[in-house]
Amino acid sequence: MNTPDLRSAAWSAITPEMVGPRSRPALAVAPGQPVAAEAGVPPGTDRLVHWLRHSPAQPLFRARAARRLAVLAYRRVTDRRAFGAQLDRLCRVAVPVSLPALEQALREGRPLPPRSVLITFDDADRGVLDHALPALTARRLPAVAFVVTELVGTDRPSWRQEAAFLLANGGHARAVTADGLPARLAQLASLPDPDRRRSLHELRVSSPARPPRRQRLTPEQLRLLAAGQVAIGSQTLGDPELRRCDDDTVQAEIRTAHRTLTGWLGTAPTAFAYPGGGHDVRAARLLTELGYRSAFLADHRLNPRLPREALRVSRLTVDPGCDGDQFEAVLSGLHPAVSRWRGAQRLVGS
């Protein structure tokens, strides 16, 4: 995963309860982008995205998006009404599809309909059951929930959320020296896995505060989701950056999660989400061996209506609380294009 991807994954770990009143503002663009503060631009909205959303460029992006597949990646849903408003907008402008429909299209080499959209969730968060499922069920929409199996049935934060809280509350580690919270989280994620684990232990020991608990789904609730048209996929055992792991760890993370989910659900999962969103060749080979039919990135990109690689399907990161204009900018591909351009500009200037 390149640096912009790591920083995006780092920002996605940060929630208000993780870092308190100093948490980031609601951004309409990728992590690290400036927030507008001028007349005519709503607070918290990026100036360039706002301008393009109301310019002739937006219809061009929208027309191009009609020939693409959008896979939306939600991390946490806390407001059923706001999420339902996004679903209503989605039903007006797109064609929601299910995981089986996508996997059949991949298997048969048949493109999905124009404006196809697949909804996905990460991390085994309880909000999928409490807030997302009722909104999906009311509209008869399918989705996919990827779970980190060691979090299922617990009240633990993910290691990224825990690290964000500890770093923001006085924790320190010898190998984490970058400036700024997002950069430190990205640096932590980029360490070889043994160094990441050791650094996380140092953060726990050095921080005077403990992170808040976070209710997770149980095995029984996973089965409820599956009965409600929410397919269950794997996100490994502990959600490490696989590209920073040795071969044995990659095998253990994927195989253990696969066996556990199969036992809970009574059927083997067919979909996988790469931890941190980055592709790993060794993982893809193992997924093929285990019979997975699809695997998903978190690279903030649209796909062709028939993705080129079944085990490398792009996803768009979505804030469930963003307004209609911001949501439209994501669906059209405008937001991803601006984010990539700005990421490239930062790299050129660094």
Disulfide bonds with the S-S distance in Angstrom:
none
